[in-house]
């Protein structure tokens, strides 16, 4: 056993590291999410009814060529707990790891989108300052590490502060985010991946796509870590 391993084992005795999903003590080289949870977290999958429902989310925007979600989101689930740790407990590693796992699995399944760049969905500066970071940046960073596709968290900007989308109808969500995004001047990729944490109605992602369409982008791929179940 090397010195690094000894130091880590000693530190684990004093300050046990726990899985952010199940709270069990992490063992050996495990980090952030234990091996069992990594395997057993509920996947949306490439086939099946959940994936079929995804394809109907953006039928009014034919420029959106594909939509993929990684995990199924239900209340009081392990997935909700992970995203809560990412968004409200300051655990950036959760986002980077989930993005990385998503990228690995899409690539292994042969469904990796063909795009020039990954764009994270931006937070308004006010909310970003409150949280300290944008959780979607962490997802984009992890996905980029797994796939080699470059990412940016600065090309898209949220120019207007909006109330939370929680509890709003699909129409109210669309109205709430209308005109809230802008694009950095001179930025005009033709094919883009948009990545976010949870897909509910898709109103925010759709508004991002429409904003990019106005700058000349012609192909979009929507990726979210979770698909909300109603």
C-alpha positions as CSV (number, residue, x, y, z in Angstrom):
1,X,0.0,0.0,0.0
2,X,1.5,3.4,-1.0
3,X,1.7,6.4,1.2
4,X,-1.1,8.2,-0.6
5,X,-3.5,5.3,0.1
6,X,-2.4,5.2,3.7
7,X,-3.1,8.9,4.2
8,X,-6.5,8.6,2.5
9,X,-7.5,5.6,4.6
10,X,-6.4,7.5,7.8
11,X,-8.4,10.6,6.7
12,X,-11.4,8.4,6.1
13,X,-11.2,7.1,9.6
14,X,-11.3,10.6,11.0
15,X,-13.7,12.2,8.5
16,X,-15.6,9.4,6.7
17,X,-16.6,10.3,3.1
18,X,-20.2,9.5,2.3
19,X,-22.0,8.8,-0.9
20,X,-24.1,11.8,-1.9
21,X,-26.8,9.5,-3.1
22,X,-27.3,6.9,-0.3
23,X,-25.2,8.3,2.6
24,X,-23.2,5.1,2.9
25,X,-19.5,5.4,3.6
26,X,-17.4,5.5,0.5
27,X,-14.8,2.7,0.1
28,X,-11.3,2.7,-1.3
29,X,-11.2,4.7,-4.6
30,X,-14.9,5.5,-4.6
31,X,-15.6,9.2,-4.9
32,X,-18.8,11.3,-4.5
33,X,-21.2,8.5,-5.5
34,X,-20.7,4.9,-4.5
35,X,-20.3,2.1,-7.0
36,X,-23.7,0.6,-6.2
37,X,-25.5,3.9,-6.8
38,X,-23.6,4.6,-10.0
39,X,-24.8,1.3,-11.3
40,X,-28.4,1.4,-9.9
41,X,-29.5,5.0,-10.5
42,X,-32.6,4.9,-12.7
43,X,-31.7,5.5,-16.3
44,X,-34.0,6.9,-18.9
45,X,-32.4,4.7,-21.5
46,X,-32.2,5.0,-25.3
47,X,-35.3,2.9,-26.0
48,X,-38.7,2.6,-24.1
49,X,-41.6,4.9,-23.2
50,X,-39.5,7.5,-21.3
51,X,-37.2,8.1,-24.3
52,X,-40.2,8.2,-26.6
53,X,-41.8,10.9,-24.5
54,X,-38.6,12.9,-24.7
55,X,-38.8,13.1,-28.5
56,X,-42.2,14.8,-28.3
57,X,-40.9,17.6,-26.0
58,X,-39.7,19.8,-28.9
59,X,-41.7,18.8,-31.9
60,X,-42.4,22.4,-32.7
61,X,-38.7,23.1,-33.3
62,X,-37.5,20.8,-36.1
63,X,-34.0,22.2,-35.7
64,X,-33.7,20.2,-32.4
65,X,-32.3,17.0,-33.9
66,X,-32.1,14.9,-30.7
67,X,-33.1,15.0,-27.0
68,X,-31.5,12.8,-24.4
69,X,-31.9,12.6,-20.6
70,X,-29.7,10.5,-18.3
71,X,-31.7,9.7,-15.2
72,X,-35.4,9.7,-14.1
73,X,-36.3,12.4,-11.6
74,X,-38.9,11.7,-9.0
75,X,-39.6,13.4,-5.6
76,X,-37.6,12.1,-2.6
77,X,-35.5,9.9,-4.8
78,X,-31.7,9.5,-5.0
79,X,-31.6,11.6,-8.2
80,X,-33.4,14.4,-6.4
81,X,-30.9,14.2,-3.6
82,X,-27.9,14.3,-5.9
83,X,-29.2,17.4,-7.7
84,X,-30.0,19.0,-4.4
85,X,-26.4,18.5,-3.3
86,X,-25.3,20.0,-6.6
87,X,-27.5,23.1,-6.5
88,X,-27.9,23.9,-2.8
89,X,-25.0,22.2,-0.9
90,X,-22.2,23.5,-3.0
91,X,-21.1,20.0,-4.2
92,X,-19.7,20.8,-7.7
93,X,-18.2,17.3,-7.9
94,X,-21.7,15.8,-8.2
95,X,-22.3,17.8,-11.3
96,X,-19.0,17.0,-12.9
97,X,-19.4,13.3,-12.2
98,X,-23.0,13.1,-13.5
99,X,-22.0,14.9,-16.7
100,X,-19.0,12.6,-17.1
101,X,-21.1,9.5,-16.6
102,X,-23.8,10.7,-19.0
103,X,-21.1,11.5,-21.7
104,X,-19.5,8.0,-21.2
105,X,-22.8,6.2,-21.5
106,X,-24.1,8.1,-24.6
107,X,-20.8,7.6,-26.3
108,X,-20.8,3.8,-25.5
109,X,-24.3,3.5,-26.8
110,X,-23.3,5.2,-30.1
111,X,-25.7,8.2,-29.5
112,X,-23.2,11.0,-28.9
113,X,-24.5,14.1,-30.7
114,X,-22.3,15.5,-33.5
115,X,-21.9,19.1,-32.4
116,X,-19.2,21.8,-32.4
117,X,-19.7,23.0,-28.8
118,X,-21.6,22.3,-25.6
119,X,-23.4,25.3,-24.0
120,X,-24.6,25.3,-20.4
121,X,-27.9,27.0,-19.7
122,X,-26.9,30.2,-17.8
123,X,-28.1,31.6,-14.5
124,X,-28.8,35.3,-14.0
125,X,-25.8,37.0,-12.3
126,X,-27.9,37.6,-9.1
127,X,-28.7,33.9,-8.7
128,X,-25.1,32.9,-9.7
129,X,-23.7,35.1,-7.0
130,X,-26.1,33.6,-4.4
131,X,-25.1,30.0,-5.4
132,X,-21.5,30.8,-6.2
133,X,-21.5,28.9,-9.5
134,X,-23.8,27.7,-12.2
135,X,-24.7,24.0,-11.8
136,X,-25.1,23.5,-15.5
137,X,-21.4,24.5,-16.0
138,X,-20.4,21.5,-13.9
139,X,-22.5,19.2,-16.0
140,X,-21.0,20.6,-19.2
141,X,-17.5,20.3,-17.8
142,X,-18.0,16.6,-17.0
143,X,-19.7,15.9,-20.3
144,X,-16.9,17.6,-22.1
145,X,-14.2,15.5,-20.2
146,X,-16.0,12.3,-21.3
147,X,-16.5,13.2,-24.9
148,X,-13.8,15.7,-25.9
149,X,-16.4,18.2,-27.2
150,X,-15.5,21.7,-26.0
151,X,-17.9,23.6,-23.7
152,X,-18.6,27.2,-22.8
153,X,-20.5,28.8,-20.0
154,X,-20.1,32.4,-21.3
155,X,-21.5,32.4,-24.8
156,X,-25.1,32.4,-23.6
157,X,-26.2,35.0,-21.1
158,X,-29.4,35.4,-19.1
159,X,-30.2,39.1,-19.3
160,X,-33.3,39.3,-17.2
161,X,-34.0,37.9,-13.7
162,X,-37.1,35.6,-13.7
163,X,-39.2,34.0,-11.0
164,X,-38.8,30.3,-10.5
165,X,-40.5,28.0,-13.0
166,X,-41.7,25.7,-10.2
167,X,-45.4,25.4,-10.0
168,X,-46.1,27.1,-13.4
169,X,-48.0,25.7,-16.3
170,X,-46.2,25.0,-19.6
171,X,-47.6,28.3,-21.1
172,X,-46.6,30.3,-18.0
173,X,-43.1,28.8,-18.2
174,X,-42.8,29.9,-21.8
175,X,-44.0,33.4,-21.0
176,X,-41.7,33.6,-18.0
177,X,-38.5,32.9,-20.0
178,X,-39.4,34.8,-23.2
179,X,-36.6,37.1,-24.2
180,X,-34.4,36.4,-21.2
181,X,-31.3,35.1,-23.1
182,X,-28.7,36.8,-25.3
183,X,-25.7,35.6,-27.3
184,X,-22.1,36.9,-27.1
185,X,-21.5,39.0,-30.2
186,X,-19.6,37.2,-33.0
187,X,-20.6,33.8,-31.7
188,X,-22.3,31.8,-34.4
189,X,-21.7,28.0,-34.3
190,X,-23.9,25.9,-36.6
191,X,-24.4,22.9,-34.4
192,X,-24.8,23.1,-30.6
193,X,-25.5,20.9,-27.6
194,X,-27.5,22.6,-24.9
195,X,-27.1,21.0,-21.4
196,X,-29.2,21.5,-18.2
197,X,-30.0,19.7,-15.0
198,X,-33.7,18.8,-15.2
199,X,-36.1,18.6,-18.2
200,X,-39.7,19.4,-17.2
201,X,-41.6,21.2,-20.0
202,X,-38.5,22.3,-21.9
203,X,-39.5,25.9,-22.0
204,X,-36.1,27.3,-20.9
205,X,-34.2,25.1,-23.3
206,X,-36.6,26.0,-26.2
207,X,-36.1,29.7,-25.5
208,X,-32.3,29.2,-25.6
209,X,-32.6,27.4,-29.0
210,X,-34.8,30.1,-30.4
211,X,-32.3,32.8,-29.3
212,X,-29.5,30.8,-31.0
213,X,-31.6,30.3,-34.1
214,X,-31.7,34.1,-34.6
215,X,-27.8,34.1,-34.8
216,X,-27.6,31.5,-37.5
217,X,-27.3,28.3,-35.5
218,X,-29.2,25.5,-37.4
219,X,-28.8,22.3,-35.4
220,X,-29.5,21.6,-31.7
221,X,-29.1,18.6,-29.4
222,X,-30.8,18.8,-26.0
223,X,-29.2,17.0,-23.0
224,X,-30.4,17.0,-19.4
225,X,-29.1,15.0,-16.5
226,X,-32.7,14.2,-15.4
227,X,-36.2,13.9,-16.9
228,X,-38.9,14.9,-14.5
229,X,-41.7,12.4,-13.9
230,X,-45.2,13.6,-13.2
